[in-house]
Amino acid sequence: MPRTWWSEGVDLPATTPLSGEVRTEVAIIGAGYTGLSAALHLARDHGIESVVLDAGPIGWGASARNGGFVTLPAAKLSAEQMIARYGDQEARRFYLSQMEGIETTRALLAEERIDADPQGDCVYEVAHHESAVPHLVTTADIYRHRFGLDATFLQGWAFGAIGHGGTEQFGALRLRGGFGLNPLKFLLGLEAAARRRGVRVHGASPVHDWVKDRGRHVLETPEGRVSARHVIVATNGYTPDELRPDFANRTLPALSNIVVTRPLTAAELEAERFRTDCPVANSRSLLFYYRVLPDRRFLFGGRGGTAGGPADDAAMRAWLETRLGEVFPSWRGIETTHFWNGLVCLTARGTPAVGRLPADRTVHYAFGWHGNGVNTAPWAGMVLAMSIADRARVESLPAPYRGLPMSLVSPGLRRLILKGAYLWYGLTERT
Ligand SMILES: Cc1cc2nc3c(=O)[nH]c(=O)nc-3n(C[C@H](O)[C@H](O)[C@H](O)COP(=O)(O)OP(=O)(O)OC[C@H]3O[C@@H](n4cnc5c(N)ncnc54)[C@H](O)[C@@H]3O)c2cc1C
């Protein structure tokens, strides 16, 4: 497990690898928000049994190490691009489902009594440069008038009074409804809720072989085997290409990185007029995201890096610390106590995928959250549970989710594409 701020002082559940033969209705690969939400909803709402398998210990994937922004959209496409590609109606349905995702996460916290330190009543997207303002004004307008969301663009002075100052603040889009939470507490709460409903969750149980035998799926792990009528693939940015040919090369994993500072004093926060506890992202293509945590530590995150590993991590930490000091100059050189990173999942078409395979409708999948999975992944798990219980048709989901995204090139080339994209954004973005 990476040492994150979230995992300090937390007792993670014991990892019990699957051993021996198990028969169940649904086998779920991946114990993040998607997989655990699917298991919980299957058991709680539909009385359907499932077994969840994860390659790592519980809390290994992105769900345990993200920034805790409950926001939207789970797509790389802008609202305008979404409308251009899918039309007004499907774009609107997509955004409403994303809002439903935010509400699903909120409802799970309440229904399952998960105390995950919710913070704030909105999320902001800040214009990092004056050239970004027109796009955010247009987006706020589309959100409000075409999608029916509670969104407004605040001029720099108006956001400055309630949000923050700094060198990269030229106004902000405010979306009501979004909020921040402690991602690990949310994950562990989901896991405990699923277990209470009789779900078996096995860490250290990587699925390394998958065959179909007389109408049932047989998944092999190092010490065990699960036979199930349905399988849910919930592996997102951690999907191994060899898991199953249908999913090979369809995901583009990208590193997202976080530094957390020591607790700041009230005076230090005020020096940057940092007055909001709502999560904030900026408008850069390679966005920065930041928020003040309940104990006044500052979390600052950004995408970048393609290799991982100690040298890459040290360079990324140094870069984030430098950028933190550039965006908020009075915090230059402030001590950071934690750094970690993990994989988010992009797709070639820039939208997520939720559905089942046409060739085998007992294989269900949900991935491609584009770094916004805290709302979308639990919602998608709920949708897949309803689909398996015959209470919903994934084929009727908003168009951006439908079907598998196109297959990408080989893993090596995928990394090169990502490096090229980072270079391009770095060269073309206004500072
Ligand atoms: C640093 C960082 C910051 C982020 N910040 C935010 C944020 O603020 N807001 C937001 O909405 N999103 C954020 N995200 C993205 C968000 O965390 C993810 O979209 C979400 O957690 C994905 O959930 P999931 O359940 O689909 O996948 P994951 O939580 O990644 O779980 C997938 C699991 O599949 C398992 N697996 C893979 N292969 C196998 C196999 N063969 N057998 C068994 N198990 C397997 C993995 O071990 C892993 O645990 C961030 C991500 C990162 C890395």
The ligand as an SDF file (V2000), in Angstrom:
LIG
                    3D

 53 58  0  0  0  0  0  0  0  0999 V2000
   -3.8810   10.1900   -7.3880 C   0  0  0  0  0  0  0  0  0  0  0  0
   -5.3110   10.0690   -7.8610 C   0  0  0  0  0  0  0  0  0  0  0  0
   -6.1990   11.0930   -7.5940 C   0  0  0  0  0  0  0  0  0  0  0  0
   -7.5290   11.0000   -8.0090 C   0  0  0  0  0  0  0  0  0  0  0  0
   -8.4100   11.9470   -7.6360 N   0  0  0  0  0  0  0  0  0  0  0  0
   -9.7230   11.8150   -7.9100 C   0  0  0  0  0  0  0  0  0  0  0  0
  -10.6720   12.7150   -7.3800 C   0  0  0  0  0  0  0  0  0  0  0  0
  -10.3370   13.6170   -6.6090 O   0  0  0  0  0  0  0  0  0  0  0  0
  -11.9840   12.5550   -7.7370 N   0  0  0  0  0  0  0  0  0  0  0  0
  -12.3800   11.5380   -8.5510 C   0  0  0  0  0  0  0  0  0  0  0  0
  -13.5760   11.4370   -8.8730 O   0  0  0  0  0  0  0  0  0  0  0  0
  -11.4930   10.6120   -9.0080 N   0  0  0  0  0  0  0  0  0  0  0  0
  -10.1830   10.7200   -8.6920 C   0  0  0  0  0  0  0  0  0  0  0  0
   -9.3020    9.7730   -9.1200 N   0  0  0  0  0  0  0  0  0  0  0  0
   -9.8120    8.6410   -9.9050 C   0  0  0  0  0  0  0  0  0  0  0  0
  -10.5740    7.6360   -9.0310 C   0  0  0  0  0  0  0  0  0  0  0  0
   -9.8000    7.2920   -7.9070 O   0  0  0  0  0  0  0  0  0  0  0  0
  -10.9060    6.3930   -9.8710 C   0  0  0  0  0  0  0  0  0  0  0  0
  -11.6350    6.7930  -11.0230 O   0  0  0  0  0  0  0  0  0  0  0  0
  -11.7540    5.3810   -9.1170 C   0  0  0  0  0  0  0  0  0  0  0  0
  -11.2770    5.1540   -7.8210 O   0  0  0  0  0  0  0  0  0  0  0  0
  -11.7970    4.0710   -9.8980 C   0  0  0  0  0  0  0  0  0  0  0  0
  -12.4960    3.1180   -9.1450 O   0  0  0  0  0  0  0  0  0  0  0  0
  -12.5920    1.6360   -9.6970 P   0  0  0  0  0  0  0  0  0  0  0  0
  -13.2720    0.8420   -8.6640 O   0  0  0  0  0  0  0  0  0  0  0  0
  -13.2180    1.6580  -11.0540 O   0  0  0  0  0  0  0  0  0  0  0  0
  -11.0700    1.1750   -9.8920 O   0  0  0  0  0  0  0  0  0  0  0  0
   -9.8800    1.0310   -8.7920 P   0  0  0  0  0  0  0  0  0  0  0  0
  -10.2380    1.6390   -7.4960 O   0  0  0  0  0  0  0  0  0  0  0  0
   -8.6230    1.4990   -9.4440 O   0  0  0  0  0  0  0  0  0  0  0  0
   -9.8180   -0.5280   -8.5590 O   0  0  0  0  0  0  0  0  0  0  0  0
   -9.4220   -1.4250   -9.5650 C   0  0  0  0  0  0  0  0  0  0  0  0
   -8.8830   -2.6540   -8.8490 C   0  0  0  0  0  0  0  0  0  0  0  0
   -8.7520   -3.7270   -9.8060 O   0  0  0  0  0  0  0  0  0  0  0  0
   -7.7480   -4.5740   -9.2890 C   0  0  0  0  0  0  0  0  0  0  0  0
   -7.3020   -5.5240  -10.3260 N   0  0  0  0  0  0  0  0  0  0  0  0
   -6.6620   -5.2530  -11.4930 C   0  0  0  0  0  0  0  0  0  0  0  0
   -6.4050   -6.4000  -12.1500 N   0  0  0  0  0  0  0  0  0  0  0  0
   -6.8870   -7.4110  -11.4010 C   0  0  0  0  0  0  0  0  0  0  0  0
   -6.9210   -8.8280  -11.5730 C   0  0  0  0  0  0  0  0  0  0  0  0
   -6.3890   -9.4430  -12.6360 N   0  0  0  0  0  0  0  0  0  0  0  0
   -7.4790   -9.5880  -10.5900 N   0  0  0  0  0  0  0  0  0  0  0  0
   -8.0250   -8.9910   -9.4950 C   0  0  0  0  0  0  0  0  0  0  0  0
   -8.0220   -7.6470   -9.2930 N   0  0  0  0  0  0  0  0  0  0  0  0
   -7.4610   -6.8680  -10.2470 C   0  0  0  0  0  0  0  0  0  0  0  0
   -6.6760   -3.6130   -8.8180 C   0  0  0  0  0  0  0  0  0  0  0  0
   -5.7970   -4.2080   -7.8750 O   0  0  0  0  0  0  0  0  0  0  0  0
   -7.5080   -2.4700   -8.2280 C   0  0  0  0  0  0  0  0  0  0  0  0
   -7.5960   -2.5440   -6.8190 O   0  0  0  0  0  0  0  0  0  0  0  0
   -7.9580    9.8410   -8.7640 C   0  0  0  0  0  0  0  0  0  0  0  0
   -7.0650    8.8280   -9.0140 C   0  0  0  0  0  0  0  0  0  0  0  0
   -5.7480    8.9240   -8.5890 C   0  0  0  0  0  0  0  0  0  0  0  0
   -4.8220    7.7960   -8.8690 C   0  0  0  0  0  0  0  0  0  0  0  0
  1  2  1  0
  2  3  1  0
  2 52  2  0
  3  4  2  0
  4  5  1  0
  4 50  1  0
  5  6  2  0
  6  7  1  0
  6 13  1  0
  7  8  2  0
  7  9  1  0
  9 10  1  0
 10 11  2  0
 10 12  1  0
 12 13  2  0
 13 14  1  0
 14 15  1  0
 14 50  1  0
 15 16  1  0
 16 17  1  0
 16 18  1  0
 18 19  1  0
 18 20  1  0
 20 21  1  0
 20 22  1  0
 22 23  1  0
 23 24  1  0
 24 25  2  0
 24 26  1  0
 24 27  1  0
 27 28  1  0
 28 29  2  0
 28 30  1  0
 28 31  1  0
 31 32  1  0
 32 33  1  0
 33 34  1  0
 33 48  1  0
 34 35  1  0
 35 36  1  0
 35 46  1  0
 36 37  1  0
 36 45  1  0
 37 38  2  0
 38 39  1  0
 39 40  1  0
 39 45  2  0
 40 41  1  0
 40 42  2  0
 42 43  1  0
 43 44  2  0
 44 45  1  0
 46 47  1  0
 46 48  1  0
 48 49  1  0
 50 51  2  0
 51 52  1  0
 52 53  1  0
M  END
$$$$
